[in-house]
Amino acid sequence: MAHLQPITEHAAQILPFRRSSAPRPEPLALSPPQFEGTEIEFLRQELASGWLAPAGPTPRRFEAALSAAMDQPHAVAVNSGTAALHLGYHLLGVQPGDEVWTSTLTFVATVAPAVQMGATPRFLDVDPQSWTLDPALLRQELAAAARRGRLPRVVVPVDLYGQAADMPAIRAACGEWGVPVLSDSACGLGALQHGRPAGHGADLVAVSFNGNKIVSTGGGGALLGPGEARIARARQLATQAREPAPHYQHETTGYNYAMSCVLAAIGLAQLPSLERRVAARRAIFARYREELAALPGLTFMPEPGWARATRWLTAAQIDPARFGAGREALRQALEAEGIESRPVWKPLHLQPAFRDAPRAGGEVAAGFFERGLCLPSGSGMSSEAQFRAVATLRALHRG
Ligand SMILES: *Cc1c(COP(=O)(O)O)cnc(C)c1O
């Protein structure tokens, strides 16, 4: 159980760096799951209760805790963030031929369910100040779509690397045309925008508890929102669209998307430490900035005045001309030291799968992909481990 290390009690404890005397450095992952140590006890209780299936009480308790954390009245826990997005598209009535609009700088799962439902994705560029969906561009594109007589079925802003999208601005743009908003907050848990949790203000909010997310149950997700009937419908669809009857009764078909008791128990063990996890990731980011920001040609994802990012991943941009090396050279140098880093998401409009999809802009996002690198950011990362990453980057700059 050597990997079951409790979270650093105070973020400040990871500072300052101490040079490690360890001869053989441990491999350093981008964002490994972090365990509280209480998971084992929660799981033991879960198994002792005799429940494993989603029908047990623990997923309901996890939903209640999540509702409180995200300031959303209703929640249904499911078995992945992608499943939550799929249910969201279903509830908003996505049909073959509909358009679904999202930020191009995202993970494929944002739109995959909609594409599989026969919708056409349209990719919009991001705002350079937040790296999330550009509300001004959205407003302009919606007006143009209304003139064409082809408004999107839904707009899907994405919280990027723990930076929440600007929901009041997006909501205002969509509200003008009655277009609903589904927030892909899969990696937004713990982030704030305009003083509210990520996704707040959207019609539906999808989150993820995948292995590398800030709270990780191994796999899992949830769909939240202000509408009680919608979330009740999502719950029914997630459990094979069973009708209330002693026998199996179905008026339609659904999915097997409900979250198991086992995963919910892990989530319940971790959720209370969300704020501490955010503080730890922000402290890691602060250290990167302190150690690296003076290097010419290296900048970080900005944090707009209205946002509190979680810094789920610290995302840097490298200008090869000024830094003296490009993002790929940096990634390889880190890899040679056993340190995992990853290019910023390749925008979806550049993916072969979406070659023919319509788009609006994309040059800003393409630039972030070209120059952007995500650095190791796990909330359990030691100062020694972070020092290794910093030293490698500095050496490359000098070299
Ligand atoms: C992780 C992630 C997803 C998918 O969530 P899963 O739980 O892995 O299905 C979707 N969108 C974004 C932006 C993500 O980061």
The ligand as an ORCA input file, in Angstrom:
! r2SCAN-3c Opt
* xyz 0 1
  C     -12.106     13.374    -18.992
  C     -12.904     14.191    -19.956
  C     -14.063     13.673    -20.584
  C     -14.483     12.233    -20.484
  O     -14.767     11.764    -19.197
  P     -14.698     10.180    -18.959
  O     -15.120     10.028    -17.518
  O     -13.296      9.746    -19.192
  O     -15.660      9.521    -19.880
  C     -14.808     14.517    -21.399
  N     -14.450     15.795    -21.608
  C     -13.351     16.330    -21.042
  C     -13.025     17.760    -21.293
  C     -12.525     15.547    -20.211
  O     -11.421     16.082    -19.672
*
